[in-house]
Amino acid sequence: MPRPLRWFVPGEYYFVTNRTLEERCYLRPDEKTNTAVLRSLAVALRVYPVELTAFVVMGNHYHLVLRAGSHSVSDFVGLFQSRLARAVNERLGRRGPVWQRRFVATPIVDEEA
């Protein structure tokens, strides 16, 4: 059975997160990782018109706060994750998946959230 489609409302804010495979610290901060994160975000932002409000990357996961644009948030996150995964695998000299699962996107429904 296929996964259910995700529905993102243009103009709405979302909290997006994902973690690395087996929670390994593939994203540990160093100059190469930091550069790969920033480049991956920059490319995805150029291609897909989302508004990135905040982000943080820790050793084994990341968080993004973004506002959906006219394109799917899934397309933006997919490009970001694929570019970052390629850079991480190249840096570590490994092959295979970097992400544990599909990303999670939670709507931010009010100021308190």
C-alpha positions, 0 to 999 in steps of 0.5 A: 500500500502506498504512503499517504500523500502529504498536503502542504498549504502555501503560506503556512509555516511547518516544523520539519525534522529528520534524523540520521540512520540509526541515529549515527552522528553523520552530521557532526559539526565540522567545516565540511559538514557545515559547508555541505548543509549551507550549500544544500539549503542554498540550492534547495532554496534557489529551486523551490520558493519556500521561506526558511525561517530557522534551522539547526543541525545537530550530530544526528538530526536537523530541524527546519522552520519554513513557510510553504511556497507554491511548490511542495515542501516535500520537493524542497526537503527531498532536494535538501536531504539528497544533496546533503546525504551525497555530501555526507557519504562522500565525506565519510567514504561510505555508501547507502542511506543517510536518513532513518525515515521520511521527514516529519512536517508538523504545521505550526498553527499558532504563535505559541507553537 
